[in-house]
Each structure stands twice: as C-alpha cells, then as structure tokens.
Amino acid sequence: MKCDTTNAVLTFVLGVLVVLGALFAVRTIMRTREFRAVQEQAIVDQANMATLRMLFGEASEYAKTHPAITPILQAVTAKPTATR
C-alpha cells in the first residue's frame, strides 16, 4: 500500500509540473511575439524621428537665410507640458 500511495503522489506532482511547463512555454511564446511586434514598431518610430530631425535641421539652416519661418520653428520646438 505504501508504494501505491507514493506512486500516486509522485504521478500527480509530475502531472502538475508538466501542465505548468506547458503553460510557461505558451506564455513565453506569446510574450516573444508581442516583443517582436513592439520592437518592429520601435524601429519604424526611430526611422520617423530621424527623418523629422533631419527635416528640422534643414529647416533651421533655411531659416538662417529666410527668417520668416523662424516663428514656425520656435512653435515646433516649444516643449509641451507633461500630461502624466
């Protein structure tokens, strides 16, 4: 009898560990997919920011010879207040 009880307990523990392992594997896969999607969006956002910085730099150079756009550039460079 003692051996059957031990066998049942160990089988139950093994089953629980298998289920937990499967759950953790699925969770890891989902988090990896989410991370890749966010990472791709971050790359796109970084490229857009680089383009905007380049455009702003060119506009600043243009403003040196044509000061009429200086108020527009100053409005764009004004720091927005924190919303958090």
C-alpha positions as CSV (number, residue, x, y, z in Angstrom):
1,M,0.0,0.0,0.0
2,K,2.7,2.4,0.9
3,C,4.3,2.1,-2.6
4,D,1.0,2.7,-4.4
5,T,0.4,5.9,-2.4
6,T,3.9,7.2,-3.1
7,N,3.4,6.4,-6.8
8,A,0.1,8.2,-6.9
9,V,1.6,11.3,-5.3
10,L,4.6,11.4,-7.5
11,T,2.4,10.9,-10.6
12,F,0.2,13.8,-9.5
13,V,3.3,16.0,-8.9
14,L,4.7,15.1,-12.3
15,G,1.4,15.9,-14.0
16,V,1.2,19.3,-12.3
17,L,4.8,20.1,-13.4
18,V,4.0,19.1,-17.0
19,V,1.0,21.3,-17.1
20,L,2.9,24.2,-15.6
21,G,5.7,23.7,-18.1
22,A,3.3,23.8,-20.9
23,L,1.7,27.0,-19.6
24,F,5.0,28.7,-19.2
25,A,6.0,27.6,-22.7
26,V,2.8,29.1,-24.2
27,R,3.3,32.3,-22.1
28,T,6.9,32.6,-23.3
29,I,5.8,32.2,-27.0
30,M,3.1,34.9,-26.6
31,R,5.5,37.3,-24.9
32,T,8.1,36.8,-27.6
33,R,5.6,37.6,-30.3
34,E,4.4,40.7,-28.5
35,F,8.0,41.8,-28.0
36,R,8.8,41.4,-31.7
37,A,5.8,43.4,-32.7
38,V,6.7,46.2,-30.3
39,Q,10.3,46.1,-31.5
40,E,9.3,46.4,-35.1
41,Q,7.1,49.4,-34.3
42,A,10.0,51.0,-32.3
43,I,12.3,50.6,-35.4
44,V,9.7,52.4,-37.5
45,D,9.3,55.1,-34.9
46,Q,13.0,55.6,-34.7
47,A,13.2,56.0,-38.5
48,N,10.4,58.5,-38.5
49,M,12.1,60.5,-35.7
50,A,15.4,60.5,-37.6
51,T,13.6,61.9,-40.7
52,L,11.9,64.6,-38.6
53,R,15.2,65.6,-37.0
54,M,16.8,65.8,-40.5
55,L,13.9,67.9,-41.8
56,F,14.1,70.2,-38.7
57,G,17.8,70.6,-39.3
58,E,17.3,71.6,-42.9
59,A,14.5,74.0,-41.9
60,S,16.8,75.6,-39.3
61,E,19.5,76.1,-41.9
62,Y,16.9,77.6,-44.3
63,A,15.8,79.9,-41.5
64,K,19.2,81.5,-41.4
65,T,18.7,82.9,-44.9
66,H,14.9,83.3,-44.7
67,P,13.9,84.4,-41.2
68,A,10.2,84.4,-41.9
69,I,9.9,80.8,-40.9
70,T,11.6,81.3,-37.5
71,P,8.3,81.8,-35.6
72,I,7.1,78.4,-37.0
73,L,10.3,76.7,-35.9
74,Q,10.0,78.2,-32.5
75,A,6.4,77.0,-32.1
76,V,7.6,73.5,-33.1
77,T,10.5,73.5,-30.6
78,A,8.4,74.6,-27.7
79,K,8.3,71.9,-25.1
80,P,4.8,70.5,-24.4
81,T,3.8,70.2,-20.8
82,A,3.8,66.8,-19.2
83,T,0.5,65.0,-19.4
84,R,1.3,62.3,-16.8
